[in-house]
């Protein structure tokens, strides 16, 4: 027997497969392991709806805030500015400012502007409304996915379902506390607004109705810690969370958790300009429609940083910081369907899948040994190596194994041995023709290569398409099939070829083709 580079590569692949799959097989605490999906280990399944009309309202408010800041920065006097019927209206005091406002509005895409003298009405175009609603769903999916990744969950599934629904699957959620935290993290809008307190009318906020506040362009918001305390703030925010770049948990002088946030350059400039001209007044820090604090402005605040304080635990502060960092959900979401998948269902799924995998595996091994004799044993070695490599690669990349993924592994068992069946048949055909052992092996691999490559490449293309356009369960199937195909190319072609080359002299000396390839006689 003589070693060759194919056998060496095959041996290294086996060592790699065994080393990196053992932590998953033995469920060791250390080492990279394959994560189990929702259908295998249990967890939380939710179907969420999205109130896309609120995204349109949010965009209208953002446009109003931009117009207000532009007017103040350029000393354009406004008699009035507010929001009414999904549109921003403003009235100029000076005809000379009309051109400046018109020029600024031209830079805003997707709006329709109606003018009547010095009065402007700005609304979104129908096309922009549809686009905003679509973007709200896409943004909600991305934000939820980012939040769950930072929450530390293994491979959560977040995908669009239908036109305005979002499917969320959270494997590993077992306790009520974890479920509550995850649900609150998902559903929290985390919309941060910095809003000016209406100091002129703030004293009579308790006697004021929402309708009366709206006449002055204000809204009434409750205090987060004490809902009985009300604040009268300008409806149009100074700036919103879209300008936030970071949020981290810190502690105040009393060792209570707070959230320190920073703004981008545009937000920092707006924040600095507002605090500079509002010394002695209050600035309300509003999160999801509740006032967390309303400190007095003692001087201009530069640098674009601020702090949110409140009566919450460290865990709540961390979840809030995650929500702020990952971005606000512009359109509120609500739970349409929620169900917990118990671990018993996962155990039953694993048991059934393992029976299928082991049963199919043993039947394939038995068939290969009975029909192809020692060639079948060599093929079975490649098959076992293939399974170890699949688990190792999935563990190394932290992939999630789902029930369809296990089905993919079962299917891979058949596909992996299929290449060796083709190779063995090509070798047998050549031996029947009376060619030498060396020539039969080399030509057998050459002749089988085209069929093997055609089958594997077409299956790989289908797997890539499934992964690109499929949802979580289908993606799991596509991943295992893809890894299995690539692993079988290594084990079934390179590995077995190297073994035959290593044993070639012994096979030629033995001259027993029945023992080696399962054929009784040759011509």
LINGISUL-V803172 format. One record per residue. N is the residue number from 0. RES is the residue in one small letter. PHI is phi in whole degrees, -180 to 180 (none if undefined). Layout:
n:res:phi
N:RES:PHI
N:RES:PHI
This chain:
n:res:phi
0:x:none
1:x:-133
2:x:-69
3:x:-142
4:x:-64
5:x:-66
6:x:-66
7:x:-63
8:x:-63
9:x:-63
10:x:-64
11:x:-64
12:x:-64
13:x:-64
14:x:-60
15:x:-58
16:x:-62
17:x:-67
18:x:-61
19:x:-89
20:x:-98
21:x:-59
22:x:-57
23:x:-75
24:x:-68
25:x:-97
26:x:52
27:x:-73
28:x:-71
29:x:-99
30:x:94
31:x:-71
32:x:-130
33:x:-75
34:x:-82
35:x:-92
36:x:-77
37:x:-59
38:x:-74
39:x:-106
40:x:-114
41:x:84
42:x:156
43:x:-119
44:x:-118
45:x:-136
46:x:-117
47:x:-109
48:x:-104
49:x:-125
50:x:-87
51:x:-67
52:x:-65
53:x:-71
54:x:-66
55:x:-65
56:x:-62
57:x:-64
58:x:-68
59:x:-61
60:x:-65
61:x:-64
62:x:-64
63:x:-62
64:x:-63
65:x:-64
66:x:-64
67:x:-65
68:x:-66
69:x:-62
70:x:-65
71:x:-68
72:x:-67
73:x:-101
74:x:56
75:x:-92
76:x:-83
77:x:-113
78:x:-72
79:x:-162
80:x:-147
81:x:-168
82:x:-126
83:x:-151
84:x:53
85:x:57
86:x:-148
87:x:-96
88:x:-119
89:x:-147
90:x:-126
91:x:-84
92:x:-96
93:x:-126
94:x:-60
95:x:-67
96:x:-86
97:x:-58
98:x:-63
99:x:-64
100:x:-66
101:x:-61
102:x:-64
103:x:-67
104:x:-67
105:x:-65
106:x:-79
107:x:-91
108:x:-82
109:x:76
110:x:-121
111:x:-114
112:x:-116
113:x:-114
114:x:-117
115:x:-142
116:x:69
117:x:-94
118:x:-100
119:x:-118
120:x:-125
121:x:-115
122:x:-135
123:x:-80
124:x:-70
125:x:-55
126:x:-65
127:x:-71
128:x:-63
129:x:-63
130:x:-64
131:x:-63
132:x:-65
133:x:-66
134:x:-64
135:x:-63
136:x:-69
137:x:-60
138:x:-67
139:x:-64
140:x:-62
141:x:-66
142:x:-66
143:x:-62
144:x:-62
145:x:-64
146:x:-64
147:x:-69
148:x:-63
149:x:-72
150:x:-68
151:x:101
152:x:-79
153:x:-83
154:x:49
155:x:-69
156:x:-101
157:x:-132
158:x:-147
159:x:-70
160:x:-133
161:x:75
162:x:-82
163:x:-133
164:x:-122
165:x:-128
166:x:-95
167:x:-126
168:x:-125
169:x:-120
170:x:-68
171:x:88
172:x:-81
173:x:-119
174:x:-87
175:x:-65
176:x:-65
177:x:-64
178:x:-65
179:x:-65
180:x:-62
181:x:-65
182:x:-65
183:x:-68
184:x:-65
185:x:-71
186:x:-82
187:x:-67
188:x:-70
189:x:56
190:x:-91
191:x:-95
192:x:-132
193:x:-104
194:x:-127
195:x:-82
196:x:-76
197:x:-79
198:x:-65
199:x:-65
200:x:-118
201:x:-61
202:x:-65
203:x:-109
204:x:-64
205:x:-69
206:x:-99
207:x:-98
208:x:-90
209:x:-62
210:x:-65
211:x:-67
212:x:-62
213:x:-64
214:x:-63
215:x:-95
216:x:75
217:x:-116
218:x:-135
219:x:-104
220:x:-124
221:x:-84
222:x:-76
223:x:-67
224:x:-81
225:x:-130
226:x:-57
227:x:-72
228:x:-86
229:x:-116
230:x:-127
231:x:-103
232:x:-126
233:x:-64
234:x:-62
235:x:-85
236:x:-70
237:x:-67
238:x:-158
239:x:-126
240:x:-67
241:x:-65
242:x:-96
243:x:-84
244:x:-109
245:x:-159
246:x:-149
247:x:-134
248:x:-79
249:x:-135
250:x:-135
251:x:-86
252:x:-66
253:x:-98
254:x:62
255:x:-98
256:x:-67
257:x:-133
258:x:-117
259:x:-92
260:x:-123
261:x:-128
262:x:-112
263:x:-75
264:x:-62
265:x:-66
266:x:-64
267:x:-63
268:x:-67
269:x:-62
270:x:-62
271:x:-65
272:x:-63
273:x:-66
274:x:-65
275:x:-66
276:x:-99
277:x:-123
278:x:-61
279:x:93
280:x:-104
281:x:-109
282:x:-121
283:x:-89
284:x:-96
285:x:-111
286:x:-128
287:x:53
288:x:80
289:x:-126
290:x:-85
291:x:-86
292:x:-162
293:x:-140
294:x:-74
295:x:-76
296:x:-92
297:x:-93
298:x:-162
299:x:-64
300:x:-107
301:x:-100
302:x:89
303:x:68
304:x:-131
305:x:-155
306:x:-142
307:x:-111
308:x:-114
309:x:-175
310:x:-91
311:x:-139
312:x:-79
313:x:-64
314:x:-63
315:x:-65
316:x:-64
317:x:-65
318:x:-64
319:x:-66
320:x:-63
321:x:-60
322:x:-63
323:x:-69
324:x:-64
325:x:-78
326:x:106
327:x:-80
328:x:-89
329:x:-67
330:x:-107
331:x:-58
332:x:-116
333:x:-141
334:x:-84
335:x:-91
336:x:-152
337:x:-143
338:x:-149
339:x:-96
340:x:-95
341:x:-74
342:x:-65
343:x:-65
344:x:-64
345:x:-63
346:x:-64
347:x:-63
348:x:-65
349:x:-63
350:x:-62
351:x:-63
352:x:-67
353:x:-66
354:x:-61
355:x:-64
356:x:-67
357:x:-68
358:x:-61
359:x:-64
360:x:-63
361:x:-67
362:x:-65
363:x:-64
364:x:-60
365:x:-63
366:x:-62
367:x:-63
368:x:-70
369:x:-66
370:x:-87
371:x:-110
372:x:57
373:x:-67
374:x:-62
375:x:-68
376:x:-63
377:x:-62
378:x:-63
379:x:-68
380:x:-60
381:x:-64
382:x:-65
383:x:-63
384:x:-60
385:x:-61
386:x:-64
387:x:-62
388:x:-66
389:x:-59
390:x:-63
391:x:-64
392:x:-64
393:x:-63
394:x:-67
395:x:-62
396:x:-97
397:x:65
398:x:-71
399:x:-104
400:x:-97
401:x:-110
402:x:-61
403:x:-61
404:x:-64
405:x:-66
406:x:-62
407:x:-64
408:x:-67
409:x:-60
410:x:-66
411:x:-63
412:x:-58
413:x:-68
414:x:-70
415:x:-66
416:x:-79
417:x:-61
418:x:-63
419:x:-71
420:x:-63
421:x:-63
422:x:-62
423:x:-62
424:x:-67
425:x:-65
426:x:-65
427:x:-63
428:x:-60
429:x:-69
430:x:-66
431:x:-60
432:x:-80
433:x:89
434:x:-78
435:x:-71
436:x:-59
437:x:-60
438:x:-68
439:x:-64
440:x:-67
441:x:-66
442:x:-70
443:x:-61
444:x:-68
445:x:-63
446:x:-70
447:x:-83
448:x:-61
449:x:-64
450:x:-64
451:x:-65
452:x:-64
453:x:-59
454:x:-65
455:x:-71
456:x:-67
457:x:-64
458:x:-67
459:x:-65
460:x:-62
461:x:-62
462:x:-65
463:x:-63
464:x:-64
465:x:-60
466:x:-68
467:x:-69
468:x:-113
469:x:-88
470:x:-92
471:x:-54
472:x:-65
473:x:-68
474:x:-61
475:x:-61
476:x:-63
477:x:-65
478:x:-64
479:x:-66
480:x:-63
481:x:-63
482:x:-63
483:x:-62
484:x:-64
485:x:-65
486:x:-66
487:x:-68
488:x:-63
489:x:-76
490:x:-81
491:x:-78
492:x:-104
493:x:-69
494:x:-65
495:x:-67
496:x:-62
497:x:-65
498:x:-65
499:x:-62
500:x:-64
501:x:-69
502:x:-96
503:x:-58
504:x:-63
505:x:-70
506:x:-63
507:x:-64
508:x:-70
509:x:-70
510:x:58
511:x:-103
512:x:-68
513:x:-67
514:x:-68
515:x:-91
516:x:-127
517:x:79
518:x:-116
519:x:-79
520:x:-151
521:x:-126
522:x:-73
